[in-house]
C-alpha cells in the first residue's frame, strides 16, 4: 500500500478525486433538498402563482416535466460530446454555473411573476439534472472496479449530508420569511462546495474535434449505443428493470410529502422534519451498504432494496397516524440511497472502457424518463378514487415488476471476493 493511499494500489491522487467527486454530490444536494423538494416548490406554488384553483401545481408540474424531458432527450447526445470533444469537465462546470446563477436569480421573484419563475425553474433544473450526466461519467475513471460500488454509495451518502446541512441553514431564514436570502444561500452553498471537483477531478483531454463535430459524432454513436444495449440481453433487461422500479422511486419522492400533507395532515414544519429524518436514514443506509455493494454484488443489494420498498408502499396504504408514517418514512429512507448507489454500480459493470459518458447519457435518459408514468398514474388513480391511498398502493407494482425483471438479469455479482476485500 502506498503511503497515505487506499489499499490495493489506489493512490493519494485518486483519493483526492474520490473525495472531490463526493463533495460535488454534497454541493448539489442543497438544490435537491431546498429548491426541488421542500421549500421552493411551496414558495413558488403559493406565493408566486397562487394555488387556490390548483394553478400553482400546474405551473410547477410544467416546469419540472419540461426540464426533465429536455435533459432526458439531450443527455445521450451530451454524453457523446463529452467523450469525443474531451470537454467533460468543462461541460460540468457550464451546467453547474447555469444552475447556480438561476437559483441566485430566484431572489428577484415577486408575487405574480409566474412566467419568470417558470423560466428560471426550467433553466435551473436543466443545469442541475443535465450536469449529472457528466458527474456520473467520472465514476469509472476515478475508482478501480473493486471500489466503484462503495464510492457510488459514498457519493449518495455525502449528498444526504449536504441535504441535511442546507436545510438546517435554510430553516432560520424561512422561519423569519427571508426567502430571497434562502435562495442566495443555496446558490453559494452549491458553488463553494463544488469547487474541489473542478480542481481535482481528471482534466479534459484534447481530441482535436470541435463541439459541432463531436455533437455529430456523438449523435451517430448514440444510435450505436442503443443498438449495443438492445443486442446485450442482460444490459437490456437491466435497463428495462431500472426504468420500471426507478419510476416507483421517483413517484414516492414526488408524492410522499403531498401524501403526508393531504392524507395525514402534516404541517409544513412537520414535513421539513420528516424530510430531515428521511435524509438521515438514507445517509445511514448508503454508508452501511457501501461495502456490501462490492462484496455481495449490486444485484443482491438492489433486490433487497426493492423488497423493502414494496413492503413500505403496501404498508403506507394502511397508515393512519403521523407517528406511524414517520417510522415508515425512516425505513424507506434506508433503502433510498442504497437502491440508487447499487443501481449505478450495477450499470458500470456493463460499460466498455472509454465509453463512460455515452453510456451514462443513456442511463440518464432512462432515469429521467422514469419520472413520467408513475406520477401520472398516481394522479389518475387518486382522482378516480378520490383518495391517495389506492394510488400509493399501486406504486408497489413498480417495485415488484422491476424486481421480477431484475431477477432474470445475468451479472451484478461481487466486484471483489470477500477474502480479498480490505478491512
C-alpha positions, 0 to 999 in steps of 0.5 A, a space after each residue: 500500500 502506498 503511503 497515505 493511499 487506499 489499499 490495493 494500489 489506489 493512490 493519494 491522487 485518486 483519493 483526492 478525486 474520490 473525495 472531490 467527486 463526493 463533495 460535488 454530490 454534497 454541493 448539489 444536494 442543497 438544490 435537491 433538498 431546498 429548491 426541488 423538494 421542500 421549500 421552493 416548490 411551496 414558495 413558488 406554488 403559493 406565493 408566486 402563482 397562487 394555488 387556490 384553483 390548483 394553478 400553482 401545481 400546474 405551473 410547477 408540474 410544467 416546469 419540472 416535466 419540461 426540464 426533465 424531458 429536455 435533459 432526458 432527450 439531450 443527455 445521450 447526445 451530451 454524453 457523446 460530446 463529452 467523450 469525443 470533444 474531451 470537454 467533460 469537465 468543462 461541460 460540468 462546470 457550464 451546467 453547474 454555473 447555469 444552475 447556480 446563477 438561476 437559483 441566485 436569480 430566484 431572489 428577484 421573484 415577486 408575487 405574480 411573476 409566474 412566467 419568470 419563475 417558470 423560466 428560471 425553474 426550467 433553466 435551473 433544473 436543466 443545469 442541475 439534472 443535465 450536469 449529472 450526466 457528466 458527474 456520473 461519467 467520472 465514476 469509472 475513471 476515478 475508482 478501480 472496479 473493486 471500489 466503484 460500488 462503495 464510492 457510488 454509495 459514498 457519493 449518495 451518502 455525502 449528498 444526504 449530508 449536504 441535504 441535511 446541512 442546507 436545510 438546517 441553514 435554510 430553516 432560520 431564514 424561512 422561519 423569519 420569511 427571508 426567502 430571497 436570502 434562502 435562495 442566495 444561500 443555496 446558490 453559494 452553498 452549491 458553488 463553494 462546495 463544488 469547487 474541489 471537483 473542478 480542481 481535482 477531478 481528471 482534466 479534459 483531454 484534447 481530441 482535436 474535434 470541435 463541439 459541432 463535430 463531436 455533437 455529430 459524432 456523438 449523435 451517430 454513436 448514440 444510435 450505436 449505443 442503443 443498438 449495443 444495449 438492445 443486442 446485450 440481453 442482460 444490459 437490456 433487461 437491466 435497463 428495462 428493470 431500472 426504468 420500471 422500479 426507478 419510476 416507483 422511486 421517483 413517484 414516492 419522492 414526488 408524492 410522499 410529502 403531498 401524501 403526508 400533507 393531504 392524507 395525514 395532515 402534516 404541517 409544513 414544519 412537520 414535513 421539513 422534519 420528516 424530510 430531515 429524518 428521511 435524509 438521515 436514514 438514507 445517509 445511514 443506509 448508503 454508508 452501511 451498504 457501501 461495502 456490501 455493494 462490492 462484496 455481495 454484488 449490486 444485484 443482491 443489494 438492489 433486490 433487497 432494496 426493492 423488497 423493502 420498498 414494496 413492503 413500505 408502499 403496501 404498508 403506507 396504504 394502511 397508515 393512519 397516524 403521523 407517528 406511524 408514517 414517520 417510522 415508515 418514512 425512516 425505513 424507506 429512507 434506508 433503502 433510498 440511497 442504497 437502491 440508487 448507489 447499487 443501481 449505478 454500480 450495477 450499470 458500470 459493470 456493463 460499460 466498455 472502457 472509454 465509453 463512460 459518458 455515452 453510456 451514462 447519457 443513456 442511463 440518464 435518459 432512462 432515469 429521467 424518463 422514469 419520472 413520467 408514468 408513475 406520477 401520472 398514474 398516481 394522479 389518475 388513480 387518486 382522482 378516480 378514487 378520490 383518495 391517495 391511498 389506492 394510488 400509493 398502493 399501486 406504486 408497489 407494482 413498480 417495485 415488484 415488476 422491476 424486481 421480477 425483471 431484475 431477477 432474470 438479469 445475468 451479472 451484478 455479482 461481487 466486484 471483489 471476493 470477500 477474502 480479498 476485500 480490505 478491512 
